[in-house]
Amino acid sequence: MASAASNRVSTRLAIRLIPIFILCAFVVATYIYVGHICVQYYIRQRRRTGFAAGMIVLYFVIFFLMLAAYLRTFVAVIRDPGLVPLINGQTAEDLNEKQPPPPRRRRRRRRGGEPEEPDAEAQQATWAPVDTSPDSPGLEAFYSKDVFVCEADGRPKWCSGCRQWKPDRAHHSSELGRCVRKMDHLCPWVGGMVSETSFNFFAQFTFYCALYCSITLALTGYTVSQQSRERPTPDGWVVAGLVLSAFFLLFSGGMALTSLRYILTNMTNIDMFSRSRISYLAVRVPLDAPPSQSYPTVTYPLQQPPVPPQPLGVVGTPPPPPPANPGESILNNGTSVLAAADRDVRARRKFAILRVEARENPWDLGPRRNWTSVMGRSPWEWLLPIRHSPCCDHDSMTSDYPTRNVLDGIKKRHNFAQLELMEPSQPKGHDAV
């Protein structure tokens, strides 16, 4: 626990200091590129004013595009990191208060009166168990859709830290203490958690940063070759700019290529780490669908557990009221089973539990649709940090995220062709992402 706490403190410190380091690096690079190389060397010494002016204009165009994408990413990760809202009136302070205190380590004394050392065994932190109640808060948000991620028993995934059900593609962040939608990674370069609300801005920042470093690397390399003909040793500032631009290009270029890969495959950094795991999808089928040996099914709302009979003759325990209709029973809270059953029948939905094999990505829509779901539908959204990704819209009643190509293959593997829904539940806006 102590090492985990120290790691969090060091991570938060790095998140606060690295943006300042990046700002200082940009200031130094601007001085080297504009002031020292373009103005002092090419304009004053070489008298190449047109060439220097063109390089300065190109520099600041790329610089301001990179700066805008960086600030947009920074604001997004600070103000809207994609946290899953808490239900039951919970707040972040409530979760922190419910967290168990750090476990005490028992100490033992060595033989011969030597100093004590901590015992290797420590108490494990307790986690909130899965809410098995059929009326668990938030459960209806899942079975009201046609497709959702589930466990092998058909229930959604449970978050012990937030003490509620996890939406599709949401993961719990130990740094933030909350579940984050489409969480990618904690990036100290942009000062926070990169998720669905900031990944498109982050991709734009890494692209413009790689382009910025490429321009500075090209100009400093060209200047070094020019100065090598004029003097025995090149200018130290130019060499520093060459090394600095090459260093940042190595990282920004790698991040830009990785971001492009994730966009075209509709993956995240977390998804890549969990590709080897088997997962399950609950896919809606008609209520009268016959049983199948290819998959199990689950029907929502879940059935209430049987009510144990009330013991007779217990003092102070009044018997339940007699049922108004034959065959009707009364729950402990006085609710009529027939009334509850009538309500549940109207909301009943049946789901097939389909197994998703390792390395299958049900969210893969193809390169073009994957791109538009993250980067937007217009070229202006691709180039400028204008608005959040279309995948941040979760109003569709089909699923939290569009599914198509791989899910069709999963259905065929489970002999699912004859069980398509009768009504067209996929809205055009969701399908056209």
Steps between C-alpha positions, in 0.01 A plus 500: 500500500784739583673437167170545312438830676852620423455404135182705481673800655790474255255464209307809602825692543614395153165602352545849642867542408522351151268758333729771641799315355326480161428874510865576573609270215270688258647834612856377446409346163335825386809699592730258316282466189376858459744722685832326459469314168251695290568858619868501599638246255286506184385865506797685653789280389386324183252770384243233406199699615238325287608154607509601867160669482343192344650277770373732774145503359499121463635463852233712665214346300594151623588634845160663559314194368700283740447745786123514437473120498710478816291757689178334383628164625614651829164667564310181408697274735462749785136605461342192339714186527206274407400390850203267530227673705436353843153372583306469828590858584862405558777756479874466460537593868268213595717252313812632668338465840396141424850398400654279768787644702854389419563155645717473806803284465572268788858516618712220634821503699805321377693261718770646718319826563559638151276784374153414387410464133157521338324174435470408134129424537267798511129527510340529157274793423136406494298550182127551460338178379281483192147622559291188433166673553273481193405862569860618521519873416625568149435150370212613279737729306663188357210274411314794343757481220536223243870423556719541807815348647427242767646225712445131435174509699353784293544776757699814409850547630521619858740762637592436861667840533198703385252244638288500187471341155762597243387626159646346186872567451526678836789421733576603855790741542691457823650848455161672468310256721217483245396309189593671173328442166730364230803566718828496309787597731614748761723739306729732699577690177147641488438503875234234548297205378454460125158352427218525246451872575859589416649226281431681171666816635791292627543340157502844337756624752735207442469540122575873504776447754664241273461737203643786707801292603552386141516860376741609771712189443514565126599866540760438771647212299518719189659781702762265644593391145527865392711602797734204459623659177562837664657410833684206652238441772123562473313741724420355842144636498433336165635167623283531812196564282587200286525270803188641664284467188623145434428400859143632497436364152580152627227519761239708317536295183453178692194636680353633175538163325356316802204739514437450129502124549254520787269727301492279190439184706266663756716389789650657810814434696291313758336292226840395370601367841177301534493355148601156626197477729168341415198726540125477451229704330131496584311530170123542499288224348120463472326385815364194321842396370548125548781372720833447329800283577731768357441757774317549831238768548393733776170686538470846652370620739653226708263292708449582865625235741225291658348654812553278803179416689430705808522298825175462687448615855790746518412779739509846346502376138162564339407261223507637145168625360298242310533513122219677315510255210542124496859400437632841606766528770631795696868589538647601836479868405129469422537512122276275301688238305243520221542876476878467491478214253271699269748784499792265435320315219460822308874570535619144441792449266689187414873496425732242355838484673754478219862415568757738346827324439840647575618767256149559371393862509121536474536879470698479175293674230763502229776762451276773355226480763751454778665822386178702489381366836809649665612790283164622371333514161649814344861583403486806724446274800790283388740795487373733773411427865138611463272256685495167680491170314163371374555186710439713812128495415339212689134579434448208263268226625697238307829510691739743664734467201413390144567136415494346158765296316644277770166463676347364180771236493437413865129456427572268210732292715218455754237413234330830563374567146136403563464707817518857372266744668173571324505877558783719358665612823821639347448874446645647185704758683680236704556272204640777285794575726 
